[in-house]
Amino acid sequence: MKNKSFLMLSITSCFIYGYFNIYGTIANEYFNKYGLTESESSSIMGIVTLTSILGCFVVSFIIDKYKIYKKVFLILNSLGIVFHITMIVLLELFDQYSYIILIINFPIISMCTVSIFNCSLDLVIELTYPVGESISGGCIVTTSQISGIIGVWIFYFNILDSSL
């Protein structure tokens, strides 16, 4: 707990992967606000799954080969933020094209998010050596799950209820 780098990584990963857990849980309700059917939501989430897996393979390869955790972490965060802002703005301005906007932006956002989590689990091992990876990785996973639960609760009881 005295390792500042570990604490910063834990907090950052907590919010990033918690955010991904929120979207995974509320995807249908969120997409419904923009007129998407369950079938369209399912197809988007299928593409999200495939691109996330592909992104993890690519990021794992880059990290294993070059050991540039921080640079990869920052690039993925930046891309995720840019595409998320783009997605939100475009959805609000052009909601009649919501399926196209989501099928382009959301898989890229998810690929970045899941790859960030993958990168975090690799980096935490480096930051906390010689502590076992099950302890340090467990802390990262636990904090991420807790933030996801809190985020879903906030969404359902504050945002979704007020829009109905």
C-alpha positions in Angstrom: 0.0 0.0 0.0 3.0 2.3 0.2 3.8 1.9 -3.5 2.5 5.1 -5.1 2.8 3.8 -8.6 0.7 0.8 -7.6 -1.9 3.0 -6.0 -2.1 5.3 -9.1 -2.4 2.3 -11.4 -5.1 0.7 -9.1 -7.2 3.9 -9.1 -6.8 4.5 -12.8 -7.7 0.9 -13.7 -10.5 1.0 -11.2 -12.2 3.8 -13.1 -11.4 2.6 -16.6 -12.4 -1.0 -16.3 -15.3 0.0 -14.0 -16.5 2.2 -16.9 -16.4 -0.8 -19.2 -18.4 -2.9 -16.8 -21.0 -0.1 -16.6 -21.4 -0.1 -20.4 -21.5 -3.9 -20.5 -24.4 -3.9 -18.0 -26.4 -1.0 -19.3 -25.8 -1.4 -23.1 -29.3 -2.3 -24.0 -30.9 0.5 -22.0 -28.3 3.0 -23.3 -28.6 1.9 -26.9 -32.5 1.9 -26.7 -32.3 5.7 -25.9 -31.0 6.1 -29.4 -33.6 3.9 -31.1 -31.6 0.7 -31.5 -33.3 -2.7 -31.3 -32.1 -5.6 -29.2 -30.8 -7.3 -32.3 -28.7 -4.2 -33.3 -27.4 -4.0 -29.7 -26.4 -7.6 -29.8 -24.6 -7.2 -33.1 -22.7 -4.3 -31.8 -21.7 -6.2 -28.6 -20.6 -9.2 -30.7 -18.3 -6.9 -32.7 -17.1 -5.4 -29.4 -16.2 -8.8 -28.1 -14.2 -9.7 -31.2 -12.3 -6.3 -31.4 -11.5 -6.5 -27.7 -10.0 -9.9 -28.0 -8.0 -8.8 -31.0 -6.8 -5.7 -29.2 -5.6 -7.7 -26.2 -3.6 -9.9 -28.5 -1.9 -6.9 -30.2 -1.3 -5.1 -27.0 0.1 -8.2 -25.3 2.5 -8.7 -28.2 3.7 -5.1 -28.1 4.1 -5.1 -24.3 5.9 -8.5 -24.3 8.3 -7.4 -27.1 9.1 -3.8 -26.2 8.2 -3.5 -22.4 6.6 0.0 -23.0 3.8 -0.3 -20.5 3.4 3.4 -19.8 3.4 4.5 -23.4 0.9 1.9 -24.5 -1.3 2.7 -21.4 -1.3 6.5 -22.4 -2.0 5.8 -26.1 -4.9 3.5 -25.3 -6.4 6.0 -22.8 -6.1 8.8 -25.2 -7.7 6.9 -28.1 -10.5 5.7 -25.8 -11.3 9.2 -24.6 -11.2 10.7 -28.1 -13.5 8.0 -29.5 -15.8 8.2 -26.6 -16.2 11.9 -26.9 -16.7 11.5 -30.6 -19.4 8.9 -30.1 -21.3 11.0 -27.5 -21.2 14.1 -29.6 -22.2 12.3 -32.8 -25.0 10.5 -31.1 -26.5 13.7 -29.8 -26.2 15.5 -33.1 -27.1 12.7 -35.5 -29.2 10.2 -33.6 -30.8 9.0 -36.8 -27.4 7.4 -37.6 -26.9 5.9 -34.1 -26.3 2.3 -35.3 -23.5 3.4 -37.7 -22.0 5.7 -35.1 -22.1 3.0 -32.4 -20.8 0.2 -34.6 -17.8 2.3 -35.6 -16.9 4.0 -32.2 -18.0 1.6 -29.5 -15.8 -1.4 -30.6 -12.7 0.9 -30.7 -13.5 2.3 -27.3 -14.0 -1.2 -25.9 -10.8 -2.5 -27.6 -8.9 0.3 -25.9 -10.6 -0.3 -22.5 -10.1 -4.1 -22.4 -6.5 -3.7 -23.6 -5.9 -1.1 -20.9 -7.0 -3.6 -18.3 -4.8 -6.2 -19.9 -1.9 -3.7 -19.8 -2.7 -2.9 -16.2 -2.4 -6.5 -15.1 1.0 -6.8 -16.8 2.2 -3.6 -15.3 1.1 -4.3 -11.8 3.3 -7.4 -11.8 6.3 -5.2 -12.6 5.4 -2.5 -10.1 4.8 -4.8 -7.1 7.6 -7.3 -7.6 8.3 -9.5 -5.5 4.7 -9.6 -4.3 2.8 -12.4 -6.0 0.7 -11.5 -9.0 -2.4 -13.0 -7.5 -2.3 -10.4 -4.7 -1.6 -7.3 -6.7 -3.7 -8.4 -9.7 -6.5 -9.3 -7.3 -6.5 -5.8 -5.9 -6.8 -4.3 -9.5 -9.7 -6.7 -10.4 -11.5 -6.1 -7.1 -11.4 -2.3 -7.3 -12.5 -2.4 -10.9 -15.5 -4.5 -10.0 -16.5 -2.3 -7.1 -16.3 0.8 -9.3 -18.4 -0.9 -11.9 -21.1 -1.8 -9.4 -21.2 1.7 -8.1 -21.4 3.2 -11.6 -24.3 0.9 -12.6 -26.1 1.8 -9.4 -25.6 5.6 -10.2 -26.8 5.1 -13.8 -29.9 3.1 -12.9 -31.1 5.2 -10.0 -30.1 8.7 -11.1 -29.8 8.9 -14.9 -32.2 6.2 -16.2 -35.0 7.0 -13.7 -34.8 10.8 -14.5 -35.1 10.1 -18.3 -38.2 7.9 -18.1 
